Each structure stands twice: as C-alpha cells, then as structure tokens.
Amino acid sequence: MSKQIQDAYIVAATRTPVAKRNGMFRNVRPDDMLAHVLRAVVDQVPGLDANEIGDVVVGCAMPEAEQGMNVARIGVLLAGLPNTVPGITINRFCSSGLQAVADAAARIRLGEADVMIAAGTESMTVMPQIMGNKVSLNPAIFAKDENLGIAFGMGLTAEKVAQQWQIGRDEQDAFAVQSNQRAAVAIAAGAFRDEITPYTVRAHVPGEGGAVRVVERICDTDEGPRADASLQSLGKLRPVFAARGSVTAGNSSQMSDGAGAVLLMSEAAVKRYGVTPIARFCSYSVAGVPPEIMGIGPIEAIPRALKAAGIGKGDLDWIELNEAFAAQALAVMKQLDLDPAKVNPQGGAIALGHPLGATGAIRAATLMSAFRRTQARYGMISMCIGTGMGAAGVFEKI
Amino acid sequence: MSSAVHDKGPGDGPSQKETHVSRLIIRKVAVLGAGVMGAQIAAHCANAGVPVVLFDLPAKEGDPNGIARKAVEGLKKLEPAPLATKDRAQFIDVANYGSDLELLHGCDLIIEAIAEKMEWKLDLYAKVAPYVRADAIFASNTSGLSIETLSEGMPLALRSRFCGIHFFNPPRYMALVELIATGTTDPATLDALEGWLTTRLGKSIVRAKDTPNFVANRVGVFSILAVMYHTARLGLGFDEVDALTGPLIGRPKSATYRTADVVGLDTLAHVIGTMQATLPDDPWHAFYKSPDWLSALIAKGALGQKTKGGIFRKDGKAIVVLDLAKQDYRPSAGEVAPEVAAILKNRNPVEKFAQLRASGHPQAQFLWAIFRDVFHYCAFHLADIADNARDVDFAMRWGFGWAQGPFETWQAAGWQAVAEAVKADIEAGAAMIAAPLPAWVFDGRQGVHEAAGSWSATDAALKPRSMLPVYGRQLFPEQVLGEAAPDAGQTLWENEGVRLWNLPAKDARIGILSFKSKMHSIGDEVLDGVLEAVARAERDLDGLVIWHEAPFAVGANLQQVVEACKAGQFDMLEKTVAKFQRASMALKHAMVPTVAAVQGMALGGGCEFTMHATHRVLALESYVGLVEAGVGLIPAGGGCKEFALQAASLASRTAGGDVFPFIQNMFQTIAMATVSKSALQAVELGFAKASDDIVFNARELLHVALHRARALAESGYQPPLIQRAIPVAGRNGIATCEMMLINMREGGFISAWDYRVAKAAATALCGGEVDTNARVSEAWILDVERAQFVDLLKTEKTQQRIVHMLETGKPLRN
C-alpha cells in the first residue's frame, strides 16, 4: 500500500443518464451536464459547507469548444456553488474521469484537503470530429515508423489487438450481445435508478406565431442499450476500421454524452458532518503500452493497482472494465484471467455508452451504487486509453 | 472590354429574335399521389427550385402525413437519385387529402399522379376541385386513361386549364413528357406549360393525341409485345433476345426483358391490359394480352427487380434467366451469332436491313420481324396517335431511350425498299396481322422527314417544328434524320484540337470554342487551341464560351501521356503540364469573360477548365470531378490550386481563419476521385459556384452561355487579380491528411500506392511542405502541383494505372 497521511472516502456519487451521440442530449451543453451533477452530488450531503470544498477536479477528454475554457470552473459557477470553490479540468482521454477521482483522493490522502469533488463531463455530440474540433497532427509522427501508432484511429488499434490476441468476430459479437442483455436486465430491474439524477431537457424550437416553443423532457434512463441485439443482428454489420476486419459499430463502445460526479472526504470531515461513507479509495495506477495496441493498457495497469491496494484479483467482487471495444476487453480479461461474471455485471460501454472523459466518474457512481445494493467488498474501475495507456482504480466498500 | 464595342455595326451584337423563357409563373406545385412517379415528379420540381406540396391519403395510424413523408424519405435512397442533392427534399412539403386541401389554394400547377383507376381519379377530382384556384393548371400524369373523360370530372370552370402531362420513369432522367389536350383545353395555357416544362424542368415535349397509352407507350408496349411474340415463335431465349435488342440495335443496355423486370412485370401487364380494354377495334387487338408465362410469374409474385426476381434473377453473383422449355432458371448467356453480329456491324442501313431479311438465321429473322411489325404498326396508327412522324420518333427516343425512332430507322433503311418488303410479308401472311399499310406509304416518297418538316398522316402534309418562343433558346435542337441542319456558325480560327467560331445571327462578338477531340479529351492541340482562342478573344471579341455537345471533357489525352512516358520525355511532359496550367490561368485571367458551358462529364482537366472559367453554365446533368487519382496522378492543371484558394477564402470568413477544415473535405474529394451526380452537387463539392447558372434543359446551354458572356462583357468585366498571399495548411495539414491515409492503409482500404498518390494531392492542396499558415502565391502552388504530378508520372505504378485505364476504361488498384 502506498504511503499516505489519511484515507479518502467516497461519501456521495451520481451521474446523468448517458445519451447517444446526437441523441436525447444533442442540445444539452457539457457544462450544463456538469453543473447538474455537481449540484446533485453536493445535495446528497445535507449540511455540507460548500466553502470547504478544496477543489473540483473534472475529467474531460476533449476540453475545448463547449467543454473548453476550463469547464470545471464554469461548471462550479453554473452549479451555484460559492465562487470560493475552485475547479480544474484534467485530461487523460478515456480515463480522465477516473483520474479525477484519483487526483481528488490524492489531495485528501496528502492532507491538503478534507472535502473534494471529482467529476467528468463529455459531450461527443459537440465534437464535429471525434478527435476534437480542430485536428492537426505533427509531421514528426510520420518521420519515424515507430511513431505511426500515434496516428492510428482507436478502431484500428482494436483490430490490431483482435489479431494479436486472436479474438474472433463471433466472440466479440457474443460479448456485445451479453453487454446489451445485462444492461437491459439492469435497467428493467431499476439497478441504475439510485445512481442517476434525472435531467430535464428543454428543447427550444420555432413555434406558432413567432414564439419559441419550449418542450420539456425528463431523461432518466440510459439511451444506449439495445435489448434486441442478437448474434444475428450484430453479425450483419460490416467492419468499419479494416476491410477484412472484425470490429464493427455493434461490438464497439457507443459515442455518447453524459456526466458523473463523486464527493470525497477525509475521515475528519466524515466525522464532522456525520455522514456514512460508501467506500474507501484504495489505489490507482496508470501504465503505458504501445499506441497501436492501446486497448491492452489495463493488462499493465490492473496488476499495479491491485498490488498497491494490497489485494489479489480473486479479492475483487465487482469490476467495471470499460468496453472501448469487445476485442480489447476480451483480450484484457483473457490475459489477466478475470472472472467474466464479475466484469460489468450490468453491462458496459458497448451497451451503456462511453462519453470518453466522463466515463470514469460515471462508472464510479455505478460502483458506489453496487456497494450500496450488494455484498461486494472490493471493486475496481479500469480502462484503456488512446495513444497507449491503461488505468485502474480500486475501492473498498465501508 | 475592347474599344471595338463602339464600332459595332448592325447584326454584330445580340439578336433581337424572341426567345424568351416561359412567362408562366409557377410559384408552387402540388403533386397528388406520393407513389413512385408522384414522389419523383415532386423531387424534380424541388430540383428545379420550385417548392412542392406532395399529397397522399391520410395514414390510418400515427402521423396523418405518414404516407407522403415516407415517400420523401424514400427519395433520398432511390437510385438513380431523383434528388439532385439530398437537401432539396426540404422543399417538398407533405400533406394529406384529409386535412390539408386548403394548401391547394397556394399552388399554380397541380399534377395528379395517383393509381391508374378512372373512378379513383374522378373521386379525387370532385374532392379537390373546390380548392383549386381558377387560374391554376390541373394536369393528370395518367399513362393511358382518356384525358377527355378525366376532364369531364372537373367543374366546367377548370376544364380550360386541364390537360394530360405524362412523365416517364425515372422523371428526372427520362426526357419525354407527353402533353395531351382535350377539346376544351385552352391552347395558350398548354403552350405556356410546354415552355415551362421545357426550360424549368428540362423536359422534351411531344404533343400526343388523346388515345390509349398516348404515343410512346402505345408504340413501345407494342414493340415489347412483338418481341415477345417473335421470341416464342422462333424459340429464342430471353437472354438471347436481350443480347439482340440492346445496344446492337441502338436501344438501352437493359434491352427488352431486363427493362420489363426493371419496370415491374405487373406494371407491364397492367399497361397491356389497358390496351386490351380500350382498343377493341385495333387490328392488333388479339396480341394485346400478357403471355401465359408472364401471368404465371406475376401469380407467383415474381414481379422483377422489386421482388428480386422475374424473368432474370440474381443467384449469388451469377445472373440466371427463366428458360420456358425447362420451366426453370438457367445461367444467362445471351450470345449473338457471329453472322448476325456481322450484319449488325454494317454501317449502311440499307444493306443491313436487306441482309437481315434475307438471312435464314433465326436471330436475323427475329430482328427483321420485330422491326417490320413496328414499322407496320406505326404507319398504320400514325394518323390516330400523333400529329406527325417526328413526334413518334422523338417519343421513342426520349421515352424509351431508342437511338432512332421507328420512322427514321425505316427512312434510313430505304423507304421504298422496306415498304415493299413489309407489304410482301403482309401479303404472304408473315406479319402479325393482315391489314395493309396505308396508301401514303406508297405515294412515291423517300421518307417521312424532310427539310420542310415531318409527315402528318392526319393533315396529309409536312409539319414544321413547333415555333413556340421557348424553342428559340435551342440553338442546336435534337434532330430527326432528314431534317435541315441549323446554322453551324462561322469559323473564326481552328486547329486540329479546337474550332473557334461564332453565331453572327445570335451574337457575333462572343466567340464559341469547341473541342474536336474524341470525348473532348485535352491533348496538346487542345491546349494550343485554348491559348490561341483566349488571345483572339481578347483581341477581337467581347467574350468566349466553351461549348460543345456532351461530354464537356473527359480529361487529359492519356494516350499522348503514355507515349511520352515510354519515350522518357519527362521534360517535355513537364512543359505540357506547364502549358495546361497556362491554359487554365488564361481562362481565368483573360481580359474578356470566359464562360464554360458544361454538360455530361467534366473530369480531370475538363473539371479544371470548368473551375478556372470566369463563370459556369451547367446543365443539371453535369458530372464533374477531379478523378486523376484513378490513374495515379493528381490534378495539376490548377485544380489543387483552385481548391487551396477556395479554402483560404472560406477560412478568411471564420473566426480562427483555419484553412484545414476546408482543405480536409477537398482532400477527400480528390483522394476518392469524387464525381458530382448533378450540377447542384458540383456546387456543393466546390467545382462550381452558387452564383453559376444551372440550366435544366441542356439544349438551352449555349443560348444561356452566350447571354451570360454578353452580360458579363456589358457589365465592364475585369478579370480577378492573381493572388500573391494565400494562407495554406502547410506541413501540419499534410500530416493530418496522412493520419487519414495511414488508417485507411492499415485497415486495408487503400493500397500503398493510393497512399502515395493521395499524399501528393495533400501536399499540393496544402501548398507544399511550408509552415502552416505560410503565405504563398498562386504560382507557388502551381509549381508544387506540377512537381508532384511529374514525380508520380515517372513511376512505374502510375504508368501502369494509366495504361490500364486506356486499355480497359477502368481504374487499376495497384
């Protein structure tokens, strides 16, 4: 276990439902989504003096345009928190949300703060290109063959992983079907209800007589899962990233919009406010891998995080392993011999969506809800990261 | 403008002949019936910039406009595309007869296109008539019902503005519209409508008499019946007959039976049924019935293409054809016997027809028989169905895609000899029926088309062409055999590649530059010609129009390029490319306006000339693209430079001024060799400008281009300045294009050579390996273009691509 002054506890967690790109949140701004979850997570701790919040760390993978300008600080102010509360936006692509939790926890563990918020927000709708609003690559990348992987699209890296780890199309499709089925079952059972703070979308459309008509819609359910996904329906999809490949839109994560937030406290703050913590933050680890097979990042990160937490993989009861692509998730599970029953019991990003930098914070809310509802003791959140990295964070139920 | 303009003598300037566009004002069209034809007619009106309301029945559940809405959605997926660009669909409003009839008040033209049931149509007329404005035109797109009877279903007050308006499927692409008057139709209204359809929708009009199936379907369906009859009589296979009745005799590739599959066997049977029901006294009446095999296919639900099987069917990758003897499908072969093929190759039609008749080969006998019976049928019925023989011939060209109509085919084959042969066959009982040919056939004539006009059996006279003002806009109208040629103008200068000429009767001081090369490809002579023509236009004329029949130009003369490559004359090739660039720049910076009048393909260098002209007048059916990548090259006649200029101009209006987002689309357009599927799309792709003219009737192209050149000249034309400080995407831009390429290469979508070629295009588009946002001159980008082009040309792989294209007409992916 790493050296620290004190433990950090998660005392509150929530998220928006996750929308498909250009779906129910197509006109919702990412800073508004962020403000929404910040307000909601603070509201979960009645009596909290918001001035005590040491910082709001927000993960965002493409912090530009509508989610630029240090979206964390904008979200804080839009949420109505006191202007004494600072905010920082951080970026480690797909693990930004988890990184935010780790960074917030680190400030507490070092004794620099007693109350912190970690969050993530991402609207993939507002990005005209998935790579951001302005794409501009460095010519130096193409000067050396070993750097070409930097320019690889994520789907192409999944194809490379599928080839190298020999994950076939059928296996990927079966995994995708299972993800959708698990998500559909969880939604039907209301398993996500507690962790989601419903969002009221207000659409402003041209109305009669020159008036703007405001149409309200309450969104409280993830939009992505396809309960009717089957091997047959997914089998019809064509590979997108390679002419003779196996990675399709159906066995890849969905592009999505969403936000999540968790509130962390030191033991002293927990006592002072008399709150019951949900979980203790145990450890966090990141590691680099070759960019062209970025999907295997968790293979390097997970053992390090487990070691830092002082547990073995057998101790894990609940694993949120981000399904960027079925190919890489399966490769990671195989190589690390993870128990498929414990990985994404309520479905993963193939069904639930993957709003890049928000996913870590969103899945943290899911894990906290699982801790509340089940007997699980150790839980883990892990994901692969573009340009070749992996991250993993371990939590223990209190 | 040259000072010579002050010295203009009489006849030097634009002529005063009346050639106006139709004065008919159609602000909005309503189409009743959102079926295949109705929806596509609506789409074509939207293409032409006329808003449409598309009506259908109210849906039984859900959105009451669901039926029409679904039809509009369907338009976006249909091939060939009815919409010139998908966004035109927004100009089609959807409506239903249940709640929206008030909308008819706002419509100036109402086209009814519901199912071919007289009682349904009459019911609908009674329902909508109260909502139709008294000054609106109401027309039925019926393909065969009596217009007179339909007219009686309209209130008296609306009958003078009621007529038949018969479009052919697909209406955007088939030129023909048959207009049918009733006894009460106001002639001036019909004339105005003819003008509107001709100019606005680009259609070719034939006035038909109100007889069942009008002209084209009457003759065309009979021709199909005759083909079916003789197929069975001679025991030929359907595939064999299609091989015989396609391009070999000047008819579409889909020939007879595949056309039937495409049209729908049920639709064909329906049209045959109309003839059976409505033409009881026709001597051919006994033949107006579907053959048993056709009825059997329909009963089985095998209706052709729409049910994925009919006379032909796809079996995996192979095509199989129904074999009546085996009562099963077999692989489609369709061979034409060498001796018959040899006869068909004979360019002398007189000999060809004599040989077909004399041959004992069943295929030759078949061909003679189908021509003979159609000749017999057309001569017999000419007086009933059409005003004159020209209308029949044009109807078959425009409605059925025949290269020649029946009368001109007959005339070309020797009128008297063929007439005697048909007569002999009738008398011998070999023809389908025994009725004799009409007497006028034997009045000593040599044909039905003459300089003075075409034969009218009704009036026993030669009828000249329509004199409606709209036809004054067609300086070179489509002609039937035997017609007097129009004024070919006066040659001002010519070389092997081009002719520079003018039309003194129209505007003596606007030069017309026409390419003489095959497919109007651009070789050394054409480049010399363009440079000389521009110089002469600057010296002697007020403007220059590049015009010739389609295609506009298929690109550089690759044969010359290959020969120079083989001889290792790369210095000479570089000089030729430089000349190409000079020619493009001459068109753009000439001291007189240059107007490109584009129709059909404008590819590669043809596209670059188009882009460089002062102004473009494009026929709707213009297929424009920079397709050099297909032969392993990049645009180097200024195409990349023009795109770079456009990107800089577009970027200058954005907050960040970043040129790359614009370059990115252009890069994809060049790398994928994207060709526009319409003039409107050419604007979207950046090959033409929103301010250019899009002309729906290609026959009016030259008229519009001459007037445009004149207007530019009169407005005191000054050429654009040559830009010296163009911000370019530079090195970062090239790298970002490479990012797209590496993903495509690693994914196996493109070859390593595709990558190399596309990178060259990226380099030129981004202004070379300079810093991002560096300022460069037009000449700099032209130099980059040229250097990349010549580098590629020196490689074996690009040379292989060029040779392959020349040999096969298809791109090589090496």
Interface residues (C-beta under 8 A of the other chain):
Chain A: K134 V135 S136 L137 N138 P139 I141 F142 L148 A151 F152 G153 L156 E159 F241 A242 A243 R244 G245
Chain B: G656 D658 F660 P661 R731 N732 G733 I734 A735 T736 E738 M739 I742 N743 E746 G747 G748 F749 T772
